[in-house]
């Protein structure tokens, strides 16, 4: 029996997206504890060039970021959104703008009020990636210069149903989708979602690599530029 898509009665048949999901802090910009001030934002060397090459190769660039500083009360969701806009503006100047940003504002232990939550969007959970997928399939992410930003608004049941759809024969082909991050939590989120995942040696990456079990990631790259080259190379060897 053909499986029915849980969110879209007319899903894209044989959908083969080209997406690079990216962690933010330690992967795109220098790791700063609870970054939210624009003046503290420093984009890592080679990042604009790497993202520009991925865009030229036809990949969508989607940021997937845990923002526990919101949960702890160190800054607001509006501060996070503002910082992401500053980051995207800087990247756009180099022809490397982002397509969308998805952020998790929760923390299961140290959150305050509504933000203290055992959610399904905080990496290594897959809620933010599933939300991005749902938004792409429904054409919610604009194609222009406006940066789309969102939390995960899918219910737990919708996330479960979409995950099951992805694993079905009718589900999408994620061959050309990748996750890049400097923490094993990023890698695990990507693998749980169903995409190949790359650990980069910036941020916490080198430390994480030393602690990683064999086979924990699909590729290790010292920099995002090296990771981008590896991704683009995969197209030519298929």
BELPEMO-V557559 format. One line per field, one symbol per residue. ss: DSSP state (2 for helix, 1 for strand, 0 for the rest). psi: psi as a letter, one per 20 degrees, with the letter a starting at -180 (. if undefined). A space follows every 10 residues. Layout:
BEGIN
ss=???
psi=???
END
This chain:
BEGIN
ss=0000000000 0000000011 1100100010 0000000222 0010002222 2222220001 1111110222 2200002222 2222222222 2220000001 1111001000 0022210000 0000002222 2222222000 0000000111 0000022222 2222222000 0000001111 1002222222 2220011111 0000222222 2000000011 1002222222 22222200
psi=pppppihoim qopkpmqopo pprfpiggrq ppolpiphii popqpigggg hghgghijqq oppoppmihg hijhrrhhgg ggghggghgg hhhjkkqqhq ppqpjrphgj qpciiopnrj ippjrjghhh gggghghjkh pqibipppqq rpiqrgghgg hhghghirhi rrokhkqqpp rjqhhgghgg hhhkqqpppq jrcjggghgh iqqpjhrhqp phrhghgggg ghhhhij.
END
